[in-house]
Amino acid sequence: MSIVAGLDTITIEEATDRLIDYRGKTPPKTDSGVRLITAKVVKGGQILEEPAEFIAEDFYDEWMRRGLPQKLDVLITTEAPLGELAILRGSEKIALAQRIILLRAKPGRVDPVFLFYALQSDFGQGELKARGSGTTVLGIKQSELRKVRIPIFPLPVQRRIAGILSAYDELMENSQRRIRLLEAMARALYCEWFVHFRFPGHEKRPHIASPLGDIPKGWEVKKLATVAEVNRAQINARTAPDEVHYIDISSVSPGQIDSVTNYPFADAPGRARRIVQHGDVLWSCVRPNRRSHAQVMHPEPDTIASTGFAVLTAKKVPFTFLYFATTTDDFVTFLTNNATGAAYPAVSGSTFEKADLLIPPAPLLKKFGDATIPMAEQIHTHQRQIQNLRRTRDLLLPRLLSGEVELKREAA
């Protein structure tokens, strides 16, 4: 949506007190230390929890010598992709990677939360793309970023706009916290029963040797193909519906489906072929170490996933068991070790089929399903709430930023 005639704008140069570009050779990454925020985890207005990367504490001061992040600083990605944003809600110590620029709003002129939303608006995103360059990958130089314009209002009005939009984000974050708690509970139960073998009645169950080490008697090591189907079905031009709800690899982050895009089938990408159903597990075949996987819950009819996914359909185990069994660290290591290709390491459907899974007796599987499927349903409910809140916020954002919704000026 364009800015209505007569509405004032301001450049990023005028709106910010600091603009810091972290460039140079990135310090060596470590297993722990200071969290390194990379462009790939700045997505949808937030910083994703996964994948988590770190640099050693010893390198922090030198790498961040241009300036340390502060609460309410705005982060913007400058390339791959261009224009993703996040705002720092806390004061925790973090390091910022290349392709991220830190913006600090000018006190008394621009509210930092307003700046965050202004850059997310259609106008702000349009300005970024108009000043971007690059044939293969669109990016923006610092000099051009400074010229990007955003709409501007008196400071009290900025704060009201920021407050209205923040209320939606706070509700979404509350739902996200509940989702994380439910996921942690379900995964903890899986680990307690099927990794540490502290399941109901474990005291009376002796252990025996297996290809995966000592396991409880009566349990079996089976290939995934014996308890699940891989890439069960796909559409073709003859069987395709008029419209599809498409899940692309880029729309799945660790543990969740971020977005689904509707296409007339004639306009859908050529990779839109894998049919998905309730309970399926989606696993990106490319770069499995990134853990792009999710469980499909109550999809719309004619929901189709990219052929870049392996679609796992539970046959003889609860779908929640299949999800947790195929998203453990050991399973990710198995996929990573079996990936081929230097530039884009990838696995195939057959890689999943030949994976070993430890399968407990049917009564214990049923108990696990009875305990965790209701959790998965609650997670789905919260995810739907987040989608509805995001949709409402995204409809309101351009109307507020264009001046279409007029807010009275109040005292600061």
PLY file of the C-alpha trace (Angstrom):
ply
format ascii 1.0
element vertex 412
property float x
property float y
property float z
element edge 411
property int vertex1
property int vertex2
end_header
0.00 0.00 0.00
1.41 3.38 -0.95
1.70 6.26 1.48
-1.25 8.59 1.05
-0.63 12.03 -0.37
0.58 14.53 2.17
1.92 12.04 4.70
5.42 12.86 5.88
8.36 10.51 5.42
11.85 10.38 6.86
15.05 8.61 5.78
16.79 5.96 7.85
19.72 8.39 8.04
17.44 10.93 9.74
15.58 8.35 11.85
18.55 6.65 13.48
21.15 7.62 16.03
23.39 4.64 15.17
23.66 2.40 12.12
26.19 -0.39 12.60
27.26 -2.85 9.93
29.15 -5.88 11.30
31.53 -6.83 8.53
34.74 -8.81 8.37
35.82 -12.37 8.88
33.40 -14.05 11.29
35.11 -15.51 14.38
35.30 -19.31 14.61
32.03 -20.87 15.70
31.91 -22.94 18.87
29.48 -25.29 20.59
28.77 -22.74 23.31
29.61 -19.18 24.27
27.90 -16.03 22.98
24.90 -16.57 20.70
25.66 -15.47 17.13
22.59 -14.02 15.43
22.80 -14.77 11.71
20.54 -13.63 8.87
18.90 -17.06 8.67
17.43 -16.80 12.18
16.00 -13.28 11.74
12.60 -14.14 10.31
9.02 -12.94 10.57
9.80 -10.14 13.02
11.60 -12.35 15.52
14.82 -14.20 16.23
14.30 -17.93 15.84
15.68 -20.20 18.55
17.11 -22.66 16.02
19.60 -23.11 14.56
21.64 -21.78 17.47
25.25 -20.84 16.67
27.89 -19.42 19.01
31.27 -17.70 19.07
33.80 -17.94 21.88
33.62 -15.30 24.59
37.27 -14.43 23.86
36.38 -13.15 20.37
33.33 -11.12 21.43
34.85 -7.73 22.23
36.96 -7.65 19.06
34.12 -8.76 16.77
31.61 -6.33 18.31
34.02 -3.39 18.55
31.82 -1.26 16.28
29.13 -1.19 18.94
27.27 -3.44 21.38
23.57 -4.18 20.87
21.10 -2.62 23.30
17.49 -3.26 24.22
15.09 -2.02 21.50
17.75 -1.93 18.79
16.31 -3.00 15.43
18.07 -5.67 13.36
17.64 -5.82 9.59
19.02 -8.41 7.18
20.75 -6.92 4.15
21.00 -10.01 1.95
19.78 -13.58 1.65
17.14 -12.49 2.45
16.80 -8.72 2.28
14.50 -6.96 4.72
13.81 -9.46 7.50
13.57 -7.66 10.84
13.73 -8.24 14.58
13.78 -5.98 17.62
15.81 -6.77 20.71
13.29 -7.09 23.54
15.88 -7.92 26.20
19.42 -7.05 27.17
21.03 -10.49 26.82
24.54 -10.61 25.39
24.53 -11.51 21.68
26.86 -11.20 18.70
25.65 -10.11 15.28
26.87 -11.79 12.10
27.52 -10.36 8.67
24.49 -9.42 6.53
22.81 -7.87 9.59
22.75 -4.13 10.26
21.82 -2.71 13.65
19.60 0.39 13.70
19.18 2.50 16.84
16.28 4.95 16.70
17.05 8.61 17.28
15.77 9.54 20.78
13.05 12.17 20.80
12.46 11.78 17.06
11.57 8.16 16.37
10.13 5.49 18.66
12.23 2.30 18.22
9.22 -0.01 18.13
7.57 2.24 15.54
10.77 2.06 13.45
10.60 -1.73 13.64
7.02 -1.81 12.31
7.58 0.96 9.76
10.30 -1.09 8.08
7.97 -4.11 8.00
5.23 -2.13 6.26
4.57 -2.50 2.54
6.03 0.95 2.02
9.19 0.20 4.01
9.72 -3.16 2.30
9.11 -1.56 -1.08
11.74 1.08 -0.34
14.26 -1.60 0.64
13.71 -3.61 -2.52
13.74 -0.51 -4.74
17.17 0.43 -3.39
18.48 -3.12 -3.43
20.75 -4.51 -6.11
22.10 -7.83 -7.33
21.21 -10.22 -10.12
21.36 -13.55 -8.29
20.79 -12.42 -4.69
19.07 -9.13 -3.85
20.96 -7.09 -1.26
21.31 -3.52 -0.09
24.42 -1.47 0.63
24.71 0.57 3.81
24.81 3.77 1.75
21.50 2.88 0.09
19.92 1.73 3.34
20.51 5.18 4.77
18.36 6.63 1.96
15.39 4.30 2.59
12.32 6.26 3.61
9.64 5.37 6.15
6.42 7.18 7.10
6.69 9.47 10.11
4.17 10.81 12.62
4.45 12.94 15.76
6.12 10.92 18.52
2.93 10.39 20.59
1.18 8.95 17.51
4.19 6.73 16.77
3.94 5.34 20.28
0.24 4.64 19.92
0.80 2.81 16.63
3.65 0.84 18.18
1.49 -0.01 21.21
-1.41 -1.28 19.10
0.80 -3.51 16.96
2.89 -4.67 19.93
-0.26 -5.94 21.66
-0.72 -8.46 18.84
2.92 -9.53 19.01
2.69 -10.00 22.78
-0.34 -12.26 22.38
1.53 -14.25 19.73
4.56 -14.55 22.01
2.32 -15.85 24.83
1.05 -18.56 22.50
4.61 -19.31 21.39
5.64 -19.79 25.02
2.80 -22.25 25.55
3.83 -24.11 22.41
7.43 -24.35 23.61
6.26 -25.65 27.00
4.02 -28.31 25.44
6.74 -29.39 23.02
9.26 -29.61 25.86
6.86 -31.73 27.94
6.18 -34.14 25.07
9.85 -34.45 24.13
10.84 -34.93 27.77
8.36 -37.81 28.02
9.79 -39.36 24.85
13.32 -39.13 26.24
12.30 -40.47 29.64
10.58 -43.54 28.19
12.44 -44.30 24.98
15.95 -42.93 25.52
16.55 -43.38 29.26
14.16 -46.39 29.42
12.35 -45.12 32.53
8.93 -46.14 31.20
6.05 -47.52 33.31
7.11 -50.96 34.57
10.75 -50.59 33.51
11.95 -52.03 36.81
10.70 -55.49 35.84
12.04 -55.44 32.28
15.57 -56.92 31.75
17.82 -55.56 28.98
19.21 -57.43 25.99
21.85 -56.61 23.37
20.84 -55.00 20.06
22.46 -53.09 17.14
21.66 -49.92 19.07
23.13 -51.14 22.34
21.34 -52.64 25.32
17.56 -52.29 25.06
14.61 -53.54 27.15
13.53 -57.09 26.39
10.56 -57.15 24.04
11.65 -54.00 22.20
12.85 -54.22 18.59
15.18 -52.33 16.26
13.31 -51.85 12.97
13.85 -49.94 9.77
11.72 -46.83 9.52
10.10 -48.26 6.38
8.46 -51.00 8.48
6.53 -48.53 10.67
6.02 -45.59 8.30
5.60 -44.75 4.63
7.97 -42.31 2.97
6.53 -40.07 0.24
3.25 -41.94 0.28
1.56 -40.12 -2.60
1.95 -37.25 -4.99
-0.16 -35.40 -7.52
0.36 -35.08 -11.25
-1.22 -33.02 -13.99
-4.06 -35.53 -14.43
-5.00 -35.80 -10.74
-4.23 -32.24 -9.63
-6.93 -30.07 -8.03
-7.68 -26.60 -9.36
-5.92 -24.99 -6.37
-3.27 -26.20 -3.96
-2.08 -25.08 -0.52
1.67 -25.26 -0.96
4.37 -25.81 1.69
7.80 -24.79 0.46
11.10 -25.68 2.13
11.74 -22.04 3.00
8.42 -21.87 4.87
9.41 -24.56 7.41
11.67 -23.73 10.33
12.70 -26.17 13.07
9.50 -27.56 14.57
6.91 -25.51 12.70
5.31 -24.59 9.40
5.63 -20.81 9.15
3.41 -20.24 6.14
1.33 -21.97 3.46
0.86 -20.35 0.04
-2.24 -20.80 -2.10
-1.76 -21.26 -5.85
-3.92 -22.21 -8.80
-2.32 -25.50 -9.76
-1.35 -24.10 -13.16
0.73 -21.42 -11.41
2.18 -23.58 -8.63
5.92 -24.34 -8.58
6.91 -27.53 -10.38
8.09 -29.00 -7.05
4.57 -28.80 -5.58
3.83 -32.51 -5.73
3.93 -34.32 -2.35
0.50 -34.95 -0.82
0.38 -34.47 2.95
-2.19 -35.52 5.52
-2.88 -35.08 9.22
-0.03 -36.36 11.38
2.60 -36.50 8.64
6.17 -35.49 9.42
7.85 -33.12 6.95
11.64 -33.29 6.76
13.68 -31.12 4.39
16.06 -33.35 2.44
18.53 -30.51 1.84
21.01 -29.66 4.60
19.41 -31.84 7.29
21.70 -30.31 9.90
19.42 -27.24 9.75
16.57 -29.34 11.18
13.84 -28.00 8.90
11.10 -30.36 10.02
7.52 -30.09 11.25
4.46 -32.14 12.07
1.42 -31.53 9.87
-1.77 -31.03 11.86
-5.24 -30.81 10.27
-4.11 -29.47 6.89
-6.55 -27.92 4.44
-7.71 -30.27 1.67
-5.26 -30.32 -1.24
-2.27 -29.34 0.88
0.87 -30.15 -1.09
4.52 -30.09 -0.04
7.63 -29.55 -2.11
9.47 -32.56 -3.48
12.39 -31.19 -1.48
10.71 -32.76 1.57
10.55 -36.35 2.70
6.97 -36.89 3.88
6.80 -39.53 6.63
3.41 -41.13 7.35
3.06 -43.25 10.49
1.58 -46.72 9.93
2.23 -48.81 13.05
3.20 -46.16 15.60
1.48 -42.98 16.86
2.35 -40.03 14.66
3.78 -38.18 17.66
6.16 -41.08 18.33
7.33 -40.97 14.70
7.91 -37.21 14.95
10.00 -37.36 18.11
11.89 -40.47 16.98
12.93 -38.74 13.74
13.92 -35.41 15.29
16.38 -36.55 17.97
20.01 -35.46 17.85
20.99 -39.03 16.93
18.58 -39.08 14.00
19.81 -35.70 12.73
23.38 -37.02 12.97
22.35 -40.10 10.95
20.89 -37.91 8.21
23.86 -35.55 8.20
26.33 -38.44 7.95
24.41 -39.94 5.04
23.95 -36.70 3.08
25.70 -36.40 -0.27
26.83 -33.34 -2.21
29.36 -30.72 -1.19
27.51 -27.47 -1.93
24.02 -28.69 -0.98
24.34 -31.86 1.13
21.08 -33.76 0.85
19.43 -37.05 1.66
16.74 -38.99 -0.22
13.58 -40.81 0.74
15.52 -44.08 0.82
17.84 -42.61 3.46
14.86 -42.25 5.78
13.53 -45.71 4.91
16.75 -47.44 5.95
17.12 -45.56 9.26
17.03 -47.73 12.39
14.34 -46.93 14.96
13.91 -48.46 18.39
10.29 -49.67 18.60
8.73 -50.52 21.99
5.76 -52.88 22.45
2.34 -51.75 21.20
0.81 -51.11 24.68
3.58 -48.65 25.55
3.27 -46.96 22.16
-0.44 -46.52 22.79
0.21 -44.96 26.20
2.64 -42.53 24.62
0.15 -41.62 21.90
-2.65 -41.14 24.46
-0.39 -38.76 26.43
1.13 -36.76 23.57
-1.49 -36.52 20.83
-3.64 -34.17 23.01
-0.50 -32.03 23.45
-0.04 -31.92 19.68
-3.67 -30.83 19.34
-3.12 -28.02 21.86
-0.01 -26.94 19.99
-2.04 -26.84 16.79
-4.71 -24.69 18.47
-2.08 -22.18 19.62
-0.51 -22.16 16.16
-3.90 -21.34 14.64
-4.31 -18.52 17.15
-0.92 -17.15 16.15
-1.86 -17.30 12.46
-5.10 -15.42 13.11
-3.37 -12.77 15.21
-0.64 -12.34 12.62
-3.21 -12.02 9.85
-5.10 -9.33 11.77
-1.90 -7.45 12.64
-0.67 -7.61 9.05
-3.98 -6.18 7.82
-3.83 -3.39 10.38
-0.16 -2.53 9.84
-0.46 -0.91 6.38
-3.63 0.96 7.39
-1.91 2.50 10.40
1.31 3.27 8.53
-0.48 4.78 5.54
-2.53 7.16 7.67
-5.75 5.42 6.60
-6.55 4.79 10.26
-6.26 8.15 11.93
-5.12 8.25 15.55
-5.62 11.32 17.66
-2.52 12.89 19.06
-2.20 12.42 22.76
0.25 13.77 25.27
3.54 11.88 25.33
0 1
1 2
2 3
3 4
4 5
5 6
6 7
7 8
8 9
9 10
10 11
11 12
12 13
13 14
14 15
15 16
16 17
17 18
18 19
19 20
20 21
21 22
22 23
23 24
24 25
25 26
26 27
27 28
28 29
29 30
30 31
31 32
32 33
33 34
34 35
35 36
36 37
37 38
38 39
39 40
40 41
41 42
42 43
43 44
44 45
45 46
46 47
47 48
48 49
49 50
50 51
51 52
52 53
53 54
54 55
55 56
56 57
57 58
58 59
59 60
60 61
61 62
62 63
63 64
64 65
65 66
66 67
67 68
68 69
69 70
70 71
71 72
72 73
73 74
74 75
75 76
76 77
77 78
78 79
79 80
80 81
81 82
82 83
83 84
84 85
85 86
86 87
87 88
88 89
89 90
90 91
91 92
92 93
93 94
94 95
95 96
96 97
97 98
98 99
99 100
100 101
101 102
102 103
103 104
104 105
105 106
106 107
107 108
108 109
109 110
110 111
111 112
112 113
113 114
114 115
115 116
116 117
117 118
118 119
119 120
120 121
121 122
122 123
123 124
124 125
125 126
126 127
127 128
128 129
129 130
130 131
131 132
132 133
133 134
134 135
135 136
136 137
137 138
138 139
139 140
140 141
141 142
142 143
143 144
144 145
145 146
146 147
147 148
148 149
149 150
150 151
151 152
152 153
153 154
154 155
155 156
156 157
157 158
158 159
159 160
160 161
161 162
162 163
163 164
164 165
165 166
166 167
167 168
168 169
169 170
170 171
171 172
172 173
173 174
174 175
175 176
176 177
177 178
178 179
179 180
180 181
181 182
182 183
183 184
184 185
185 186
186 187
187 188
188 189
189 190
190 191
191 192
192 193
193 194
194 195
195 196
196 197
197 198
198 199
199 200
200 201
201 202
202 203
203 204
204 205
205 206
206 207
207 208
208 209
209 210
210 211
211 212
212 213
213 214
214 215
215 216
216 217
217 218
218 219
219 220
220 221
221 222
222 223
223 224
224 225
225 226
226 227
227 228
228 229
229 230
230 231
231 232
232 233
233 234
234 235
235 236
236 237
237 238
238 239
239 240
240 241
241 242
242 243
243 244
244 245
245 246
246 247
247 248
248 249
249 250
250 251
251 252
252 253
253 254
254 255
255 256
256 257
257 258
258 259
259 260
260 261
261 262
262 263
263 264
264 265
265 266
266 267
267 268
268 269
269 270
270 271
271 272
272 273
273 274
274 275
275 276
276 277
277 278
278 279
279 280
280 281
281 282
282 283
283 284
284 285
285 286
286 287
287 288
288 289
289 290
290 291
291 292
292 293
293 294
294 295
295 296
296 297
297 298
298 299
299 300
300 301
301 302
302 303
303 304
304 305
305 306
306 307
307 308
308 309
309 310
310 311
311 312
312 313
313 314
314 315
315 316
316 317
317 318
318 319
319 320
320 321
321 322
322 323
323 324
324 325
325 326
326 327
327 328
328 329
329 330
330 331
331 332
332 333
333 334
334 335
335 336
336 337
337 338
338 339
339 340
340 341
341 342
342 343
343 344
344 345
345 346
346 347
347 348
348 349
349 350
350 351
351 352
352 353
353 354
354 355
355 356
356 357
357 358
358 359
359 360
360 361
361 362
362 363
363 364
364 365
365 366
366 367
367 368
368 369
369 370
370 371
371 372
372 373
373 374
374 375
375 376
376 377
377 378
378 379
379 380
380 381
381 382
382 383
383 384
384 385
385 386
386 387
387 388
388 389
389 390
390 391
391 392
392 393
393 394
394 395
395 396
396 397
397 398
398 399
399 400
400 401
401 402
402 403
403 404
404 405
405 406
406 407
407 408
408 409
409 410
410 411
